[in-house]
Amino acid sequence: MSRQDWRLEGDWLKNCNCAFGCPCDFLAPPTRGECQGFLGMRIASGYFGTTRLDGLSFFVVVKFPGPLHEGNGDAQPLIDERATPEQREALFAILSGEHSDEGTLFHIFSLIVARLHEPLFVPIELEFDMAARTARLEMPGVLSSRVAPIINPVTDTPHRIRVVMPEGFEHLEGEVASSDIDCAGDLAFSTRGGHSTLAHVVQTPQGVAA
């Protein structure tokens, strides 16, 4: 199979059950022993070969028993129900990592996920404001999440933290916030006051583009 060229640009959201400041970004173990969360994006502009992906969204719910680099994870893709069969095939091809260089996000994902659950095709509604550090993600009956700024417990005012990763494979710069998550599906869980990263990203077969 020949490798296809592809590109995804859009709003990236990663929420999980860990404390603020995702430990994975610092090569540290999950706050509570296991990692439960989701990540994904709304594609402002994108393609896989000749297939356009503009305006579609996809997310992946994950569960890992320990640090992500140790693998043995579970994942369930949640794909925009508006995607055509051709667009679904394109998104799955990107997620498979087969069209990405070694050490890039989707290639790594393919190595650390041991069990890929059946995808769900659902309506996806995302409100996203990176500057305000707020977001709302809704997939009725499947996934609901809210993002808000971290609040300083002394002054009761928003607390801003930005993470810069010059060699990051997920994003290069992200705003850190607080998230609440209620997830159904195969990997059901709920959490309050967990971590959130909001970022604008460009993903390519060679990794994150500046």
C-alpha positions as CSV (number, residue, x, y, z in Angstrom):
1,M,0.0,0.0,0.0
2,S,1.4,3.4,-1.0
3,R,1.5,6.1,1.6
4,Q,-0.9,9.0,1.0
5,D,-0.2,12.6,1.8
6,W,-2.6,14.2,4.3
7,R,-2.9,17.3,6.4
8,L,-5.2,18.3,9.3
9,E,-5.5,21.8,10.7
10,G,-7.9,22.9,13.4
11,D,-8.9,23.1,17.1
12,W,-7.4,20.4,19.3
13,L,-8.8,19.4,22.6
14,K,-7.4,16.9,25.1
15,N,-9.2,16.3,28.4
16,C,-8.4,13.7,31.0
17,N,-8.7,12.6,34.6
18,C,-5.3,13.8,35.7
19,A,-4.4,16.9,37.7
20,F,-3.8,20.1,35.8
21,G,-0.7,20.0,33.6
22,C,-1.0,16.6,31.8
23,P,1.7,14.3,33.3
24,C,2.2,12.7,29.9
25,D,3.5,15.9,28.6
26,F,6.3,15.7,31.2
27,L,6.9,11.9,30.9
28,A,5.4,11.4,34.3
29,P,2.9,8.7,35.4
30,P,-0.8,9.5,35.5
31,T,-2.0,11.3,38.6
32,R,-4.3,8.5,39.7
33,G,-2.4,5.6,38.4
34,E,-4.4,5.1,35.2
35,C,-5.2,7.5,32.4
36,Q,-8.8,8.0,31.2
37,G,-9.7,10.8,28.8
38,F,-10.1,11.8,25.2
39,L,-8.4,13.8,22.5
40,G,-9.3,15.0,19.1
41,M,-10.1,17.9,16.9
42,R,-12.4,19.9,14.7
43,I,-10.9,20.1,11.3
44,A,-11.0,23.6,9.9
45,S,-9.1,22.5,6.8
46,G,-7.8,19.1,5.9
47,Y,-7.4,16.3,3.3
48,F,-6.3,12.7,2.8
49,G,-5.1,12.3,-0.7
50,T,-7.9,13.7,-2.8
51,T,-10.5,13.5,-0.1
52,R,-11.4,16.7,1.7
53,L,-12.1,16.6,5.4
54,D,-13.0,20.3,6.0
55,G,-15.5,20.9,8.8
56,L,-15.5,17.4,10.2
57,S,-14.7,16.4,13.8
58,F,-13.2,13.3,15.4
59,F,-12.3,12.3,18.9
60,V,-10.8,9.2,20.5
61,V,-11.6,8.1,24.0
62,V,-8.7,6.3,25.7
63,K,-7.9,4.3,28.8
64,F,-4.4,3.2,29.9
65,P,-3.5,1.2,33.0
66,G,-0.4,3.3,33.5
67,P,2.0,5.7,31.7
68,L,1.1,5.9,28.0
69,H,4.6,4.9,26.9
70,E,4.0,1.5,28.6
71,G,1.1,0.8,26.2
72,N,-1.6,-1.8,26.7
73,G,-4.3,0.9,26.1
74,D,-7.9,0.8,25.0
75,A,-9.3,3.3,22.5
76,Q,-12.7,4.0,20.9
77,P,-12.9,6.4,18.0
78,L,-15.9,8.8,17.9
79,I,-16.4,10.0,14.3
80,D,-18.6,12.8,13.0
81,E,-21.8,11.2,11.7
82,R,-21.7,13.7,8.7
83,A,-18.7,12.0,7.2
84,T,-19.2,10.2,4.0
85,P,-18.0,6.6,3.6
86,E,-15.0,8.0,1.7
87,Q,-14.2,10.5,4.5
88,R,-14.6,7.8,7.2
89,E,-12.1,5.7,5.4
90,A,-9.8,8.6,5.1
91,L,-10.0,9.4,8.9
92,F,-9.4,5.8,9.8
93,A,-6.4,5.7,7.5
94,I,-4.9,8.7,9.3
95,L,-5.7,7.3,12.7
96,S,-4.1,4.0,11.8
97,G,-0.7,5.6,11.7
98,E,0.2,3.7,8.5
99,H,0.5,7.0,6.6
100,S,2.7,8.7,9.2
101,D,6.4,8.8,10.0
102,E,7.8,7.0,13.0
103,G,7.6,9.0,16.2
104,T,4.7,11.1,15.1
105,L,1.3,11.2,17.0
106,F,-0.7,8.6,15.0
107,H,2.2,6.3,14.6
108,I,2.8,6.3,18.4
109,F,-0.9,5.9,18.9
110,S,-0.9,2.7,16.8
111,L,1.9,1.3,19.0
112,I,0.5,1.9,22.5
113,V,-3.1,0.9,21.8
114,A,-3.6,-2.8,22.3
115,R,-7.4,-2.9,21.9
116,L,-9.2,-0.7,19.4
117,H,-13.0,-0.7,20.1
118,E,-15.7,-0.4,17.4
119,P,-16.0,3.3,16.3
120,L,-19.2,5.2,17.0
121,F,-20.6,7.6,14.4
122,V,-22.3,10.4,16.3
123,P,-23.3,14.1,16.0
124,I,-20.5,16.2,17.4
125,E,-21.0,19.7,18.7
126,L,-17.9,21.7,19.8
127,E,-17.7,25.2,21.1
128,F,-14.0,26.2,21.5
129,D,-12.4,29.4,22.6
130,M,-8.7,28.9,23.2
131,A,-8.0,32.5,24.3
132,A,-10.7,32.3,27.0
133,R,-9.7,28.7,27.9
134,T,-13.3,27.5,27.5
135,A,-14.9,24.7,25.5
136,R,-18.1,22.6,25.4
137,L,-18.2,19.2,23.7
138,E,-21.4,17.3,23.2
139,M,-22.1,13.9,21.7
140,P,-25.6,13.0,23.0
141,G,-25.6,9.8,24.9
142,V,-21.9,9.2,24.4
143,L,-19.7,12.0,25.6
144,S,-20.2,15.4,27.3
145,S,-17.4,17.7,28.5
146,R,-17.0,21.2,29.8
147,V,-13.7,23.2,29.9
148,A,-13.2,26.3,32.0
149,P,-10.2,28.3,33.3
150,I,-8.3,27.0,36.4
151,I,-9.5,29.2,39.3
152,N,-7.0,30.5,41.8
153,P,-8.2,29.2,45.2
154,V,-6.9,32.4,47.0
155,T,-8.1,35.2,44.7
156,D,-10.9,33.3,43.0
157,T,-9.7,34.6,39.7
158,P,-8.7,32.7,36.5
159,H,-5.2,31.3,36.5
160,R,-3.4,31.1,33.2
161,I,-0.8,28.5,32.3
162,R,0.6,27.8,28.8
163,V,2.7,24.8,27.9
164,V,5.2,25.1,25.1
165,M,6.6,22.0,23.6
166,P,9.1,22.8,20.7
167,E,9.4,19.2,19.8
168,G,5.9,18.1,20.8
169,F,4.2,15.4,18.7
170,E,0.7,16.4,19.7
171,H,0.9,20.2,19.7
172,L,3.6,22.9,20.0
173,E,1.8,25.2,22.3
174,G,-1.4,24.8,24.4
175,E,-3.5,26.6,27.0
176,V,-4.1,24.6,30.2
177,A,-7.5,24.5,31.7
178,S,-9.9,22.5,33.9
179,S,-12.3,19.9,32.5
180,D,-15.4,17.9,33.6
181,I,-16.1,14.7,31.6
182,D,-19.0,12.3,31.4
183,C,-18.3,9.5,29.0
184,A,-20.5,6.5,28.0
185,G,-19.6,4.0,25.3
186,D,-17.2,1.1,25.8
187,L,-14.8,3.1,28.0
188,A,-17.3,4.8,30.3
189,F,-16.0,7.1,33.0
190,S,-16.7,10.5,34.7
191,T,-14.4,13.0,36.3
192,R,-14.5,16.5,37.7
193,G,-11.8,19.1,37.8
194,G,-9.4,17.2,35.5
195,H,-6.8,18.4,33.1
196,S,-7.6,20.1,29.7
197,T,-5.3,21.3,26.9
198,L,-6.7,23.6,24.1
199,A,-4.5,24.1,21.1
200,H,-4.6,25.0,17.4
201,V,-2.6,22.4,15.5
202,V,-1.5,21.3,12.1
203,Q,-0.8,17.6,11.8
204,T,1.0,16.1,8.8
205,P,2.7,12.7,8.0
206,Q,5.9,14.3,9.3
207,G,4.4,15.4,12.6
208,V,3.2,18.8,14.0
209,A,3.8,21.7,11.7
210,A,4.5,25.2,13.0
